[in-house]
Amino acid sequence: MRRLLRPVLHHARHAHLGERPPLRIYELSTYSFRREQRGEVMGLKRQRAFTMPDMHTATKDIEQAKVEFEKQAKLGYATGGDLGVSYEGAFRMTREFYDENREWVESVVADLGKPVLLELLPERHHYWSAKIDFAVIDGLGRPIENPTVQIDVESAARFGIEYSDGQQTHHPNILHYSPSGSIERVMAALLEHAATQDVPRLPTWLSPTQVRFIPVSDDHVDYCDDLVARLAEAKIRADVDERSETVGKRIAKAERDWVPYYVVVGDRELEAGAFKVNRRESSDEVSLSFDELHELVDDEIGERPRRPRYLPAHVSGHPHFTGA
């Protein structure tokens, strides 16, 4: 934490934070560790080393901290929609904080639009006075905590972090925030959610392959390659299963790979310029032109991050894992 907040102290020496907006410092923390003991480590849910998007915000007073807290809580909760999972919230604080800020606490919950568990602590035993956690409930009824926001009222004084208002120095309130929680717990939440679905799947924007073309014969491979290239221009990840397997086996692989959309391409598709598109989400088949398929996937991804395909365009070049 001392390393993360060092830029705050540097900024405070050269500016009056009382006249400025909050100072936010973001990093993708790829070397985070917890001192978990034997028996506490649990799959993707609880680990000794993990990767987590992280932000710390220095605020001039508790009122500014509350404004930032509410913004960050709403953004963290919204990541559940992006991931296609349902979050349950737990709002924890000291009794003193609640008594002094009851109307604000109620407004935060109202803005989230769903019930939130409220836990009141008789006195403060932690560095924070208030925090909110969002969790996915796993198959055994246990929470997988992901996004979190915390109002830290202790660390600034502990580490000597100060700002000046031009007349005197103050210790800022510091918010600890992760909009998603650790990447490992995100994956745990996604897999737990998939286990509840009739046909398990990942959101299209997160699927390694978003569209797969299955050519009936070698004569159709070049055509499929052209379609893949056209989708790549729109940053849609597509590939071609051109392996010398039966069409049935290649369809089965698309199902095992949880590909959201796959298309079998033969002479009829080449002539008509239209496809029978299999949709994993609804387990049905629809007739679409290439442009309609492009638009469907593009709209489904929306404004979410788009990464290029990181595996070869031909499935024959993908890694193949076998058991010993």
PEBELNOR-V99771 format. One line per field, one symbol per residue. phi: phi as a letter, one per 30 degrees, with the letter a starting at -180 (. if undefined). Layout:
# PEBELNOR-V99771
phi: ???
This chain:
# PEBELNOR-V99771
phi: .dddcedddddddcacddcbdeccbcacdcbcbbddcejcdbhddbbdbacbdbbcbcbdadddddddeddddddddddddddicccccbccadedddddbeddedddddddiadbdcccceadcbdccaabbcbccddcicdcdbdabbcccbdeddcicbbccjbacbcddcccbbdbideddddddddddddcddbdaceedcdeccbbccddbedcddddeddddddddchcdbbbccddcdeddddddedddhddbbbdcbedddddibbccccdechbbbcbdddddedddddddicdebcdeccedcddcddbcbdd
